[in-house]
C-alpha cells in the first residue's frame, strides 16, 4: 500500500547509521539479549547512539513493546506548535516505514487537545532516534508521535490525562515513551547531583515534583515536559512502580568529564 504522507529521517547518518543493514546490526548489539515484561512507559535518551544508545537499548530490552506506541519528545528547534501531533501517514527510517496509528492519533488529538502540526516534527531528532529500537522490539509497531514545547504544569497534567483517556478507549496494549536527555554541558559530578534529584521524582512517580524540581533547580533536562506528561498519563493508567535501569553520561564514551550530557533509561509499570 502506498503511503502518501511520509516523514523523512532528519538525523540518519549522523545520530545513527543511514544504511539499513548497519543500523540493524547496531540496534541488535545495543539491545543484546531481550526478555521484556509488560510496561506502561519507558523513559529514554535521544543522543547519537555512540553516546546514549547502550542506555536506550538496555531500557528497551526490559519491556515488551506492543503494536501501539505513543512517543513524546521535546521540541529542540522551536518550530511549529507547542502541542504538536503528527496524525497521518508514516515515518521513514533506513530500510523501513513505521506507520502512524491514525485512529489512536485522532483520539489522542481530540482528548489531549493537540494540534496536527508537521513543522515541529520535521527536523526534530528526539522521537526519530527511538524508532529503530521500537521496530526491532516489535516489527508491527505503529506510532503516535507528539512533540511538546514549553508548557505550564497544568497543561502537562491535562495532556497526560487526555492521553490516558485515549488509551483507555483503545483495544490492546499501548506503550508510552518519553524521550529525554538529562543535564547538559556541565561536569559529570554536577550532572549526577542534579540528575539524581530529577530521577528521584520519576522513580517516585511524582510528575508534579519532577516539573517543580527541574524548574526550581534549573536542571537542563531537555525532555522534562514530555516525561512529566507521560508520568501523569501512566498514573492515570495505574502505574505503581518506576525503575532506573541505567544512568551515565557522554564522558563515559568521550573521556571528557568536565562537560557532559547525562542519559538515563527508566521503565514504568
TORVEXKOL-125462 format. One record per residue (C-alpha): z, y, x; residue in one letter. Coordinates in steps of 0.25 Angstrom, whole numbers, padded with zeros to 4 digits, always signed. Layout:
// residues N
ZYXA/...
This chain:
// residues 269
+0000+0000+0000X/-0004+0014+0005X/+0007+0024+0007X/+0003+0038+0004X/+0015+0045+0010X/+0019+0041+0024X/+0029+0048+0033X/+0024+0046+0047X/+0034+0044+0058X/+0039+0056+0065X/+0046+0050+0078X/+0039+0037+0080X/+0036+0037+0095X/+0048+0046+0098X/+0060+0040+0092X/+0055+0026+0090X/+0043+0019+0095X/+0030+0022+0088X/+0023+0008+0089X/+0028-0001+0078X/+0029-0013+0088X/+0038-0005+0097X/+0046+0001+0086X/+0049-0013+0080X/+0053-0019+0094X/+0063-0007+0096X/+0069-0008+0082X/+0071-0023+0084X/+0078-0020+0097X/+0087-0009+0091X/+0091-0017+0078X/+0094-0030+0086X/+0099-0042+0078X/+0101-0036+0064X/+0110-0043+0053X/+0113-0031+0044X/+0122-0030+0032X/+0120-0022+0019X/+0124-0008+0021X/+0123+0005+0013X/+0120+0015+0024X/+0116+0016+0039X/+0118+0028+0047X/+0109+0028+0060X/+0103+0037+0070X/+0089+0042+0071X/+0087+0046+0086X/+0076+0039+0095X/+0078+0024+0095X/+0081+0025+0110X/+0094+0033+0107X/+0098+0028+0093X/+0090+0016+0090X/+0101+0006+0094X/+0111+0012+0085X/+0102+0013+0073X/+0098-0001+0076X/+0112-0006+0076X/+0115+0000+0063X/+0103-0005+0056X/+0105-0019+0062X/+0119-0019+0054X/+0112-0017+0040X/+0103-0023+0030X/+0092-0013+0027X/+0088-0015+0012X/+0074-0011+0007X/+0078+0003+0003X/+0084+0013+0013X/+0088+0028+0011X/+0086+0035+0024X/+0093+0048+0026X/+0092+0057+0038X/+0093+0071+0043X/+0083+0082+0044X/+0081+0086+0058X/+0069+0094+0056X/+0074+0104+0046X/+0061+0102+0038X/+0060+0099+0023X/+0070+0097+0012X/+0085+0095+0015X/+0086+0083+0006X/+0072+0076+0009X/+0067+0063+0004X/+0054+0056+0007X/+0051+0049-0006X/+0038+0042-0005X/+0029+0035+0004X/+0033+0028+0017X/+0038+0031+0031X/+0030+0026+0043X/+0036+0020+0055X/+0027+0014+0066X/+0020+0002+0060X/+0027+0003+0046X/+0029+0011+0034X/+0043+0012+0027X/+0041+0015+0012X/+0049+0025+0004X/+0056+0019-0007X/+0051+0029-0017X/+0059+0024-0029X/+0072+0025-0022X/+0067+0038-0015X/+0065+0045-0028X/+0078+0040-0033X/+0085+0046-0021X/+0077+0059-0022X/+0082+0061-0036X/+0096+0057-0035X/+0099+0063-0022X/+0091+0076-0025X/+0082+0075-0013X/+0068+0081-0010X/+0056+0073-0008X/+0052+0081+0005X/+0044+0076+0017X/+0046+0087+0027X/+0060+0083+0030X/+0055+0069+0034X/+0042+0072+0041X/+0047+0074+0055X/+0061+0069+0053X/+0066+0057+0062X/+0079+0053+0057X/+0074+0044+0046X/+0062+0039+0053X/+0069+0032+0065X/+0077+0023+0055X/+0064+0017+0048X/+0061+0007+0059X/+0075+0001+0058X/+0075+0001+0043X/+0061-0006+0043X/+0066-0016+0054X/+0078-0020+0046X/+0071-0020+0032X/+0056-0022+0033X/+0055-0018+0018X/+0063-0005+0018X/+0059+0007+0010X/+0065+0021+0013X/+0070+0033+0006X/+0070+0044+0017X/+0080+0056+0016X/+0080+0068+0026X/+0092+0077+0024X/+0094+0091+0029X/+0107+0099+0029X/+0115+0096+0017X/+0129+0100+0011X/+0139+0089+0010X/+0138+0089-0006X/+0123+0088-0004X/+0125+0075+0005X/+0134+0069-0006X/+0125+0072-0017X/+0113+0066-0010X/+0121+0054-0006X/+0126+0051-0020X/+0112+0053-0025X/+0106+0043-0015X/+0117+0033-0019X/+0113+0035-0033X/+0099+0032-0030X/+0103+0019-0022X/+0112+0014-0034X/+0099+0015-0043X/+0091+0007-0033X/+0089-0008-0033X/+0093-0015-0020X/+0100-0010-0008X/+0097+0004-0001X/+0102+0007+0013X/+0105+0022+0017X/+0102+0026+0031X/+0107+0039+0037X/+0101+0044+0049X/+0109+0052+0059X/+0111+0054+0074X/+0125+0059+0078X/+0129+0071+0087X/+0118+0077+0095X/+0117+0082+0109X/+0132+0083+0113X/+0139+0074+0123X/+0141+0059+0120X/+0157+0061+0119X/+0156+0073+0110X/+0145+0066+0101X/+0154+0054+0100X/+0166+0062+0096X/+0158+0070+0085X/+0150+0058+0080X/+0163+0049+0078X/+0168+0060+0069X/+0155+0059+0060X/+0154+0044+0061X/+0169+0042+0057X/+0165+0049+0044X/+0153+0040+0042X/+0162+0028+0045X/+0172+0033+0034X/+0161+0034+0024X/+0164+0049+0023X/+0151+0057+0021X/+0159+0070+0018X/+0167+0068+0030X/+0155+0066+0038X/+0148+0078+0033X/+0160+0087+0036X/+0163+0081+0050X/+0149+0083+0055X/+0148+0097+0049X/+0162+0101+0054X/+0161+0096+0068X/+0146+0100+0069X/+0142+0085+0073X/+0127+0085+0075X/+0125+0072+0067X/+0111+0075+0062X/+0112+0066+0050X/+0125+0068+0045X/+0119+0073+0032X/+0111+0060+0029X/+0123+0052+0034X/+0132+0060+0024X/+0123+0057+0013X/+0122+0042+0016X/+0137+0041+0016X/+0138+0048+0003X/+0128+0038-0003X/+0134+0026+0004X/+0147+0029-0002X/+0142+0030-0016X/+0135+0017-0014X/+0148+0010-0010X/+0149+0012+0005X/+0162+0006+0011X/+0160+0005+0026X/+0153+0012+0037X/+0152+0006+0051X/+0148+0013+0064X/+0138+0003+0070X/+0135+0011+0083X/+0137+0025+0089X/+0130+0030+0102X/+0122+0042+0108X/+0110+0045+0115X/+0117+0045+0128X/+0118+0030+0127X/+0103+0030+0130X/+0100+0043+0138X/+0113+0043+0146X/+0115+0057+0143X/+0129+0058+0136X/+0130+0073+0137X/+0120+0076+0126X/+0119+0064+0116X/+0115+0061+0102X/+0125+0052+0094X/+0120+0040+0086X/+0127+0031+0076X/+0124+0019+0067X/+0133+0016+0055X/+0132+0007+0043X/+0138+0010+0029X/+0141-0001+0020X/
